[in-house]
Amino acid sequence: MSLELYNHLTVYGSVYETTHRLADTDKFVNWTEENFNYVKYNPRKDINRYGLSLTSLDGGTSGVPDLDSLYEYNQEHTIKYTERDFVTVTPVYRYPNISKLLRPIKDEMFRSHIIKLGPGGFFPPHRDFKGMEIDSFRIIIPLKNMDPPEFTFIVDGIIQHWNTGSLYFVDTAKMHYLFNASLDSAYLLVLNVNLNEDTVKFVTNNLKHR
């Protein structure tokens, strides 16, 4: 059933825009910078990338352990956290336009965060899923400075062109990677969303291009 639901999402494309939209993304990014501290994303790797949690283990924004490598953190601390343990919204969620936009899926989100890629920051080629069971999907909202060629986000071999503030479904079971070649930081909101009929409808009932 889960694979059938995921296939329902991907039948419309590997990446596609919806009518859901976050207004005033510059204002939102500035607000996060003024009120919170972005912390190193996967601090075990020397890459210029930072994060700010939208959901976390305890509702805080320390990034521990939600912005760490869960695999390595679990091994180090002999614990078994999964992405689904990070469901408590942080104060970042209280930003009015964010809470309004995401209210329909608030209880279906886990381990969600803003990614801040500084100059030279990147994620190498990877897939977010393994095996035959897929029980979640990714939503991305480009917030700032995500325009190619300065910033490249490649999904299944194709460079993506984003409309800032729009909510996109992205099939991250496909090979994808991203790189910031500019002198400015790039910001994107990454949501991990539980896969069920309601969340699929949240996306597919609101396609921008029908």
C-alpha positions in Angstrom: 0.0 0.0 0.0 2.8 2.5 0.9 4.6 1.9 -2.5 1.2 2.4 -4.3 0.8 5.7 -2.5 4.3 6.8 -3.4 3.8 5.8 -7.0 0.7 8.0 -6.9 2.9 11.0 -6.0 5.6 10.2 -8.6 3.2 9.7 -11.5 3.1 13.5 -11.8 6.9 13.8 -12.0 10.1 13.6 -10.1 9.8 17.2 -9.0 6.8 19.4 -9.3 5.3 22.6 -7.9 2.1 22.9 -6.0 -0.2 25.9 -5.4 0.9 26.0 -1.7 3.1 28.9 -1.2 5.1 30.6 1.6 5.0 34.4 1.3 7.8 36.8 2.2 10.6 34.2 2.2 13.3 36.9 2.7 11.5 38.2 5.7 11.2 34.6 7.1 14.9 33.9 6.5 15.9 37.2 8.1 13.7 36.4 11.1 15.4 33.0 11.6 18.8 34.6 11.5 17.9 37.3 14.0 16.2 35.0 16.5 18.0 31.6 16.3 21.5 30.1 15.9 22.0 27.9 12.8 24.1 24.9 13.9 26.4 22.7 11.9 24.5 20.1 9.8 26.2 16.7 10.4 29.1 18.3 12.4 31.2 15.2 11.9 31.8 16.4 8.3 33.8 19.5 7.4 31.3 20.9 4.9 29.9 24.5 4.9 26.3 23.6 5.7 24.1 24.4 8.6 20.6 23.7 9.8 17.8 25.0 11.9 15.2 22.5 13.2 11.5 22.9 12.5 10.8 19.7 14.4 13.1 18.1 16.9 13.3 15.6 19.7 12.5 18.0 22.5 11.1 21.1 20.7 14.5 22.9 20.9 16.8 24.1 18.2 20.2 22.8 19.5 20.4 20.4 16.5 21.3 17.5 18.9 20.8 15.0 17.6 18.4 15.9 14.9 21.0 17.6 12.7 23.6 15.0 13.3 24.1 11.7 11.5 21.6 9.5 13.3 23.5 6.4 12.3 26.7 7.6 13.9 25.0 9.3 16.8 23.1 6.0 17.6 26.3 4.0 17.5 28.2 6.4 19.7 25.4 6.6 22.3 24.0 3.1 22.0 20.6 4.3 21.2 18.1 3.8 18.4 16.6 7.1 17.3 14.8 7.1 13.9 13.7 10.1 11.9 10.2 9.6 13.2 11.3 10.4 16.7 11.7 14.1 15.8 8.1 15.3 15.8 7.9 18.1 18.3 7.7 21.5 16.6 10.2 24.1 17.6 9.7 27.9 17.9 10.6 28.3 14.3 7.2 26.7 13.4 5.5 29.6 15.2 6.3 32.0 12.4 2.8 32.9 11.3 3.1 32.1 7.6 4.9 28.8 8.3 2.3 27.6 10.8 -0.5 28.6 8.5 1.0 26.9 5.4 1.9 23.6 7.2 -1.1 23.3 9.5 -2.8 20.6 7.4 0.3 18.3 7.7 1.6 19.5 11.1 1.0 16.1 12.8 2.5 14.2 9.8 5.9 15.9 9.8 9.1 14.6 11.4 12.8 15.6 11.3 12.2 18.7 9.3 14.5 21.7 9.1 15.9 24.6 7.2 19.2 23.9 5.4 21.6 26.7 5.0 24.3 26.0 2.5 27.2 28.4 2.7 29.6 29.1 -0.2 30.9 25.8 -1.4 28.4 23.9 0.7 27.1 20.7 -0.9 25.3 17.3 -0.5 27.0 14.6 -2.5 24.9 12.2 -4.8 22.6 10.1 -2.7 19.2 8.5 -2.3 17.0 9.0 0.7 15.4 5.5 0.6 16.6 1.9 0.5 14.8 -1.3 0.0 11.1 -1.9 -0.9 9.4 0.0 1.8 8.9 3.7 1.4 6.7 5.2 4.2 7.4 9.0 3.8 8.2 11.6 1.2 10.0 14.9 0.9 8.7 18.4 0.4 11.1 21.2 -0.4 10.4 24.9 -0.2 13.2 27.0 -1.7 13.7 30.1 0.5 16.6 32.1 -0.9 19.4 32.0 -3.4 18.5 28.7 -5.1 18.8 29.8 -8.7 21.1 28.0 -11.1 23.9 28.3 -12.2 25.1 29.7 -8.9 23.1 27.1 -7.0 22.5 23.7 -8.6 20.1 21.1 -7.3 20.1 18.0 -9.5 17.4 15.3 -9.4 17.8 12.2 -11.6 20.3 14.1 -13.8 18.2 17.2 -14.3 19.1 20.7 -12.9 16.1 22.1 -11.1 14.7 25.6 -11.5 12.7 26.8 -8.5 10.1 29.4 -7.8 11.1 30.8 -4.4 8.5 30.2 -1.8 6.6 27.5 -3.7 6.1 24.1 -2.1 7.5 21.2 -4.2 7.2 17.5 -4.1 10.7 16.0 -4.7 11.2 12.3 -5.4 14.3 11.8 -3.3 14.3 8.1 -4.0 15.9 9.3 -7.2 19.6 10.2 -7.2 20.0 13.8 -6.2 22.7 16.2 -5.1 23.2 19.9 -4.6 26.0 22.5 -4.6 26.3 26.2 -3.8 28.8 27.8 -6.0 27.9 31.4 -5.1 29.4 33.7 -2.5 26.1 33.9 -0.6 24.3 31.3 1.5 21.4 29.4 0.1 18.3 28.4 2.2 15.8 25.7 1.7 13.1 24.1 3.9 13.1 20.3 3.9 10.1 18.5 5.2 9.9 14.8 5.9 6.3 13.8 5.7 4.4 10.7 6.7 3.0 8.9 3.6 -0.7 8.4 3.8 -3.8 9.3 1.8 -4.3 12.7 3.5 -0.7 13.8 2.9 -0.7 12.6 -0.7 -3.9 14.6 -1.3 -2.3 17.6 0.3 0.2 17.5 -2.6 -1.7 16.0 -5.6 -5.0 17.9 -5.0 -3.0 21.1 -5.3 -0.9 20.8 -8.4 0.1 24.1 -9.9 -0.2 22.9 -13.5 -3.1 20.6 -14.2 
